[in-house]
Amino acid sequence: MAQGIARIGRDTYQTAIEVGGHALTGDEPARNGGANTGPAPYDFVLAGLGACTAITLRMYADRKQWPMEAVDVALHLAPDADGALRIKRVLTFHGALDADQIARMAEIAEKTPVTLTLKGGVRIDTTVG
């Protein structure tokens, strides 16, 4: 389904990432001791969720031939009052969608693959190579 590799050397926190044939750089912001040369790990989580949401909604609107010009997916990750992490996602639709279409798109957003993975959790098996 997906495969990637991350490699860090002696550079403080700068990490070379290859995923899906794309080269990316991960890092930490200066306040955490990094050089801010790329997104931090949680930024990548939000990027994956945002991209999956936007792509799924575009596919759905196209299949239904609905007049969605664009959708913005705003995401914010922060702890709740009880300390549990929560992602707040705000969808802003552009185009002549009616209230029923917007409501259906919000339902679809809750069923995107990355949304379901994050909500359901994922098993991680770690070994030493």
C-alpha positions as CSV (number, residue, x, y, z in Angstrom):
1,M,0.0,0.0,0.0
2,A,2.7,2.5,1.0
3,Q,6.4,2.3,1.7
4,G,9.0,4.7,2.9
5,I,12.4,5.2,4.6
6,A,13.7,7.9,6.9
7,R,17.4,8.4,7.6
8,I,19.1,10.7,10.1
9,G,22.8,11.3,10.4
10,R,24.7,13.7,12.6
11,D,22.8,16.7,11.5
12,T,20.7,17.8,14.5
13,Y,17.2,16.4,13.7
14,Q,17.3,17.0,9.9
15,T,15.9,13.7,8.4
16,A,16.0,12.6,4.8
17,I,12.7,10.9,3.9
18,E,11.8,9.0,0.8
19,V,8.2,7.9,0.4
20,G,6.3,7.0,-2.8
21,G,9.4,7.9,-4.9
22,H,9.5,11.5,-3.5
23,A,12.3,12.9,-1.5
24,L,11.3,15.0,1.5
25,T,13.1,16.6,4.4
26,G,11.8,16.4,8.0
27,D,13.2,18.5,10.8
28,E,12.2,20.2,14.1
29,P,11.7,23.9,14.6
30,A,14.5,25.9,16.1
31,R,12.6,26.0,19.5
32,N,13.1,22.2,19.7
33,G,16.7,22.3,18.7
34,G,16.3,21.7,14.9
35,A,17.1,24.0,12.0
36,N,13.5,24.1,10.6
37,T,14.6,22.8,7.2
38,G,11.4,20.9,6.7
39,P,8.1,20.0,8.4
40,A,8.1,18.4,11.8
41,P,6.7,14.9,12.2
42,Y,3.2,16.0,13.3
43,D,3.1,18.4,10.3
44,F,3.5,15.3,8.0
45,V,0.6,13.7,9.8
46,L,-1.6,16.7,9.2
47,A,-0.4,16.9,5.6
48,G,-1.4,13.3,5.0
49,L,-4.8,13.8,6.5
50,G,-5.4,17.1,4.6
51,A,-4.3,15.7,1.3
52,C,-6.4,12.5,1.7
53,T,-9.4,14.6,2.7
54,A,-9.1,17.1,-0.2
55,I,-8.4,14.3,-2.8
56,T,-11.3,12.2,-1.6
57,L,-13.7,15.1,-1.7
58,R,-12.5,16.1,-5.1
59,M,-13.1,12.6,-6.4
60,Y,-16.5,12.4,-4.9
61,A,-17.6,15.8,-6.2
62,D,-16.3,14.9,-9.7
63,R,-18.1,11.5,-9.6
64,K,-21.4,13.2,-8.6
65,Q,-20.7,16.1,-11.1
66,W,-21.3,18.6,-8.3
67,P,-20.2,22.2,-8.9
68,M,-17.3,22.2,-6.3
69,E,-14.7,24.6,-7.5
70,A,-12.3,24.0,-4.6
71,V,-12.2,22.8,-1.0
72,D,-9.9,24.1,1.7
73,V,-9.0,21.7,4.5
74,A,-7.7,23.5,7.6
75,L,-6.2,21.3,10.3
76,H,-5.0,22.0,13.8
77,L,-3.5,19.4,16.2
78,A,-3.5,20.3,19.9
79,P,-4.3,18.6,23.2
80,D,-7.8,18.8,24.6
81,A,-8.5,20.0,28.2
82,D,-8.0,16.3,29.3
83,G,-4.6,16.2,27.6
84,A,-5.7,13.9,24.7
85,L,-4.6,15.0,21.3
86,R,-7.3,16.1,19.0
87,I,-7.3,17.2,15.3
88,K,-9.7,19.9,14.4
89,R,-10.6,19.9,10.7
90,V,-12.5,22.7,9.1
91,L,-13.8,22.3,5.5
92,T,-14.4,25.4,3.4
93,F,-16.2,24.7,0.1
94,H,-16.0,26.9,-2.9
95,G,-18.6,26.6,-5.7
96,A,-22.4,26.4,-5.9
97,L,-22.9,23.5,-3.6
98,D,-26.3,23.4,-1.8
99,A,-26.7,22.6,1.9
100,D,-27.4,18.9,1.3
101,Q,-24.3,18.5,-0.9
102,I,-22.2,20.2,1.8
103,A,-23.6,18.0,4.5
104,R,-22.8,14.9,2.4
105,M,-19.3,16.1,1.8
106,A,-18.8,16.5,5.5
107,E,-20.0,12.9,5.9
108,I,-17.6,11.7,3.3
109,A,-14.7,13.5,5.0
110,E,-15.3,11.3,8.1
111,K,-14.8,8.2,5.9
112,T,-11.6,9.0,4.1
113,P,-8.9,6.3,4.3
114,V,-6.5,8.4,6.4
115,T,-9.3,9.6,8.7
116,L,-10.3,6.0,9.4
117,T,-6.7,5.0,10.0
118,L,-6.1,7.7,12.5
119,K,-9.4,7.2,14.3
120,G,-9.0,3.4,14.4
121,G,-5.3,3.4,15.2
122,V,-2.7,1.3,13.4
123,R,-0.6,-1.5,14.6
124,I,3.2,-0.9,14.5
125,D,5.5,-3.9,14.5
126,T,9.1,-2.9,15.1
127,T,12.1,-5.2,14.4
128,V,15.9,-4.6,14.2
129,G,17.4,-5.2,10.8
